[in-house]
Structure formats: structure tokens, C-alpha cells
Amino acid sequence: MSIKVLQAGFLATIQDLGRYGLQKYGVIVGGAMDIFAVRIANILVGNKENEGTIEVTMFGTKLFFNEDHLIAITGGCLQPTIDDKPVLMWRPILVKKGQVLQFNGIKSGTRAYIAFAGGLNVPKVMNSKSTYIPAKLGGFKGRQLQKGDILTCGKISNQANYFISQLEETKIPFSWSVNHASFYPCQKPQSIRIIQGAEFEKFNDKSQQAFVETLYTLTVHADRMGYQLKGKKLQLKEEFELLSEGVTYGTIQVPSKGQPIILMADRQTTGGYPKIGQVISVDLPRLAQLQPNQQIKFEVVSIDEAENLLIQQEKDMYELKMGIYFKAHLTGRKKIENK
């Protein structure tokens, strides 16, 4: 099975959950900006959760399918269509031979993810298929997808076959979908929960108060490496020397100009600016889907609360996974056995 890239769009790369265990050597984790969307997309097509997907940013990506194939689209709504007809997201989709999948522009969020049953046939580099463009590492030849690229997929699972059997028989899309609303609450401004950073107390009282009580705006300087924010200027109580330390996805640093920067998936492994906060893990997906000029309000929570929220999210993820599994096996398996 193969897919041809007819149009690359603004930015399309192959991303999985990242390459872990190598930051001590200066190798970033990288991976998808919205890890939740990748995990769900892969579950929907019967893949392992860390399989490579296509991360589509904003608009323009167009793919031609040379054979029938099962896919799932999750993440931000970039108005996907198949042969110019709107596509339902967050469920398995059977794309037929000769059809064209296209992303037409932002309706909500900024990044969509396409999972392909069987996974994408690209080599793992340091145990990951994720693309890191600055180092020309991973993905498809270490770069973003381009017009004319041909992608192939591996052997599909029984779960994928069960869904394909159902879709071929009914010839209509599934009426069910993953309920993702709790993971992407519609808020204006968007509330992003954080824990206090290592240097939070080194900022003066007015800055500490402003950081958690006033709004910050995401500027157009926002990419896979980091988000620059604009709002109340933050100032230290006094200047001090800070050695570079480890940073992670969601670390909020404050350079000398006083405007926060949130480090994203393609961040560096260390940073030398004061760290005022750290976005909690469960809010990283909604952070990944923010649009330029969108407003953010930071909410401080405790480490215990952040851990409990993550535990609950993983419980919810497990329930989703089991629900999808039974959708496939209790219905699709019977249909195949009765043929």
C-alpha cells in the first residue's frame, strides 16, 4: 500500500512519541507536538500507540491513495476532505483507491495527525521515526514531506481488518467517535495549568502576581521549538548567574526582555534562562493546538494535583483503548467469521 504526496502544505512531517533516553547525549526527545492525538489515532487503526504518524500543520497537505487503506485523523480540525467531501475525525476511516485526502485550513487547533493502519515504513533512528529537521534526523529522509514523496505502510493488525470489514459492508462512515472534548476544552482565554518553576521565587512579587493573574498572548513566533508570549514584563528581584540546566517540553523560561517563552517538542536539551513555570503533562495537548494571537491564562497547581490529573488521564486513555478494542472485536470479528 502506498500514498503519494500531491501537495506538502505549510508543514507536514512524520512524528511518533519521540526518542527517549538520549538527552544526556544532547539528543532531543522531539516527537509529536500533540502526543494525545497521536496515541488515539494509532489506537483507532490498530497500531501500537508510538507508531509514526503524519503531523499536518495548519493547511495545504494533500495525499493520493494508490490502494484502499484504513486511517484515522485526530488533533486539530484542519477541515479535512476526501474527494472534496468533509471527513469525520476521531474514528477509523476507509479511504478507497484513487481518492485524495486534503487539509483545507484551520477551523480549530493548528495540528492534525494521520495514522495509517500498519504504520509508515520509514527507518527508526535511535528507536524513533520522528523527524527532527534541524539535524536532518528521522522521518522521511530527515526532512519535511515534499510533493512527489511516496510513503508505504506495513502489515495491518487484526483490529484494522475488523474495522475494514465493517466499513466495507456498511459502506457508510462509523457513527461513533472518540469523545475528545475533555482533552481540548473550549476556553477563551485558554487556561494552561502549571507548577512553579525552579526560579519562580526569584521574580519580584509583582511579576509573580502578573504571571498567574494576567493574560499572555501567543505571538506569531511560535513553532515546534518554542512559543514566544507577549504580556506583562516579568522582572527578577535581582540579577543572578544561572548555569544551564535540563529543560523539557512545557518549560517556561524568561529571557532578559521579560517575555516568557514556552519550550515545545523540538526544544533544546538544556537552557540557561530563569524558569518561572512548567506546563503540566495533561495540558500539553491543548498547548500544542494553540493558535497565534490566542490568549493564555496560567493557573498554578501543586505537583500532587498534576500527578493525579495525569493518572486520571491515563485511566481515561485506557478506557478509550478498551472501548475501541471491543468495537472492533465484538462486531468486526463476527462479520469476518460469518463470511
N, C-alpha and C positions, 0 to 999 in steps of 0.2 A: 504494500500500500504506500502511495506517495502523495505528497502535497506540493504544489508549486506556488511559490510566492509571486503573485502578479504585481503587487504593489507593497512596498515595505511600510509606508506610512511614516508618522512622526518618529517613532522608535519602537522596534519590535526585537526582542531578544529571547533566547532560551534561558529559563531560570527554574531552579528547583529550590530546595530549602537551604542551600548554601554548603560551604565546605568548612567543617568544624575541626577544631583541634590543632590549627596551624597558625593561630595569631602570634604565638611565641616566636615564630619564624618570620613574622611580618606579613603573613598572607591573610588577607581579609576573609571574613565569612561570606560576604556578598549574598547572593541568592535573591529570591523574590522580595519585592517591597511588601506585598500583602501575603504573608505566609498562610493565613487562614483560608484565603481564596484558593491558593494552590492545593492545600490539603483536601478541601472539599471537592474541587474539580477532579482531582485524581481518584478520590473515593467513588465519585459518580460514574466513572468509566472503568472501575475495577482495577485500577493501578495501585501500587504502593504510594503512600502519601508523599514521599520525597521524589517522585518521578519528575522529569523535566517537563515544563510547560512552555507555551509562548506567552510572554508578558507583552501585552499591547498597550502602548502609552498614547492616550488621547484620541487619535483618529488615523484613518487612511489605510490601515493594513488590509490587504485583500489576498485571499488564498483560493487556489483552484484544487479541487479534489479529483484525483485520477481514478479513484475507486471508492466504493461505499465505505464509510467509516463512522464509528461511534465517537463522539466528542462531548465535552461539557464546557460551558462558558460561565465563569464566575467573576467576582470582583465588581469593579465599577461598570455602570451601564454606558457603553460607548455606542449605543444604538446598532447592534449587530443585525445584519440581514443575510439571508441565503437566497440568492437569485432575486434580490431586491425586496424580499418579503421579511418582515420583522421576525426575529428569532427569540424564543423564550429562553431565559437564562436559568441557571441553578438547577438543571435537570439533564439527564442524558439526551443527546440529540443524534439522530441518524442522518448523516449527510450523504447524499447519493452521488454516484459517479457523474462527473461533469458539472457539479454545482459549484457556485462561488460564494464563499463567506467573506463578508466585508464589514468593517467597523467605520461608521459614518460620522461620529463626533460625540462629544460629551453630553450626556443627559444628567448623569450623577457620577461622582468619583472621577478618577483620572486613569486608572489602570484596570484592564480586563485580562483574564487568564484563560487560555485554551488548553485543556488536557485532551490527549489523544489516547484511546484505548490501545494498550500495548506499549505506550511510551515512545518517545522520539529516539531514533537511532543516531545519537551523537556520542562520541567517546567521553568517558569520565576523566576529568583532570583533577588529581588529588581528591578522588572519591566524590566528585560533584560534576553535574552537567551545566552548572550556572555559568553565565557569560560575565566576564569582567573586562570590559572594553579597554580601559587604560593599559592593561597588561597583555591584551590580546590573548586572554585565557579562557578556556572552556567554551561551552555553547557550540555554535556552528562556526567553525574556523576562527574562534576567538573574536567574533565581531557581531554587530547587529545584522539582522536579516536584510537581504537585498533582493531587488527584483531579479527573478530568474533562478533563485535558490530552489533546490529540490530537497525536501525532507522525507524521510521514510520512518516507518514505525515497526515496532517489534510484535511478537506474538501476543494476541489478546487473551484475557482471562475468561474463565467460565462465566463469571458475573457479567462481563461485557457481552458475551454470547447470549446470555439470558435476556438482557435488555434489547439486544438487536432483534431477537426472535419476537419479542412483544411488539416492538415498533414496526417490524415488517408485517406482522399480522394485522395490526390495527390501522396502520398507515396514517396515523394522526399522532401529534406530539403527546407526551405524558401530561396529564392534568395536574400531577403533583410536582412539587419543587421543594428545595431546602428552604426552610424559614430562616433567613439570614438577618432579619431586622434587628435582633438584639445585638448583633455584632457590629452593625453600622447604624446606630441611632441617628435619626434626622434631627439635628440640633443646630440652632443659629443663635449665638455662635457655637462652634463645636467645642464641647468640653473634653479636655485631654487630661487624664489623671497622671500624676507624677509622684515620685518620692523625692525628698530633698536630696540635692547633690552634696558631694563631699565638701564643697566650699560655700554652701548656702549661707552659713552664718558669717562668712567673711564679707558679705554685701551689707551695706548700711540698711538701717531699719526701713527707710522709705523705699528702697529698691526691693527689699524682701516683700513688703506690702504690695508694691506695684506689680510685682511679678505674678502674684496669685489673685489680685483683685481687679486688675485692668485687662483690657483686651489687647491681643497682639494679632497682627495681620501677616499672613503668608505672602511674601513678595514673589515677584516673577523669578527670582534667583532660587529656584527650587528644582532639584534633580535627584538622581539616585544616590548622590554623595551626601547632600545636606539641604536643609531648608533654612533660608535666612528669613528672620522675622523682623517686623517693624512695630515699634510701640514705645512705651516709656523707657527712657535710657536707664540702664542699671549701672550702679557705681559701687565699688568696693569701699569698705571702711578706710582702708589704707592699702597702698600698693605693696605687693609682696612677690617674691620669686617662687615660681611653681615649676617643678620638674615635670617633664612629660610623663603621663600615666596612661594606663589602659583605658580605652573608651569602648562603648558598644552601641548597638542600634538603639536610638532614642535618647542618648546622652545629650543634654542641653548645655552647651558651652557659651560663655560670654566673652568675646574679644574686647580689646581696649575701647572700641567705639561704643560699647554698651548695649548693642542689639543682639539678642540671643540667636544662636544657630543650633538647630536640631540635627544631629548626625543620623544619617539614614543607612540603607543597606550597604552601599559601596563606600562607607566611611573609611578613614584610616584606622590603624590598629591602636595608635596612641595619640594623645592630644595634650597640649600644654596650656590651654586656656582654663580659667576657673569654671568648675561645673556647678551650675546652680540647681539642676534637677535631672531626673531620669524618668522618661516616659515608661509607665508600667507595661508589661508584655501584652496584656489583653487589649490595650488601646493602640498598639502599633498598626493593626489593620486599618483602623479608621484614620490614623495619621497618614498612612500610605495613600489614602484616597482623597486627601485634601486638595483643593484647587487653589491656584494663585488668587490673591485678594480675599480669600476666605478668612474669617476671624476665628481666633482660638482663645479659649479661657482655660488657664491651668488650674487644676484642683489638686491640692496636696492630700495624699493618703499615706497611711502607715505601711511599713513593709509587710506586716501581718495581713493587712487588708489586701494588698497587692497579691500576696501569695494565695489567699483564699479565693480571690477573683480568678486567678489562673487555674486553681484546682477545679473550680466550678466550670470554667470554660472547657477544660479537658473532659469533664464529665458530660457536658453538653455535646462535645465533639464525638465522644464515644457513642452516645445515644443516637446521634445523626448517622454515624457509621453503621450501627446495628440496624437502624431503620432502613437505610439504603440497601444493606445486605439482604434483608428479608424481602424487600420489594422485588429484588432480582430473583432470589432463590425460591420463594414460595409461589411465585406466579410464572416467571420465565422458565424455570426448570420443568414445571409441569407441561408447559406448551411444547417444549422440545421433546420430552418423553412421549407425548401423545401423537407426535408426527409419525 
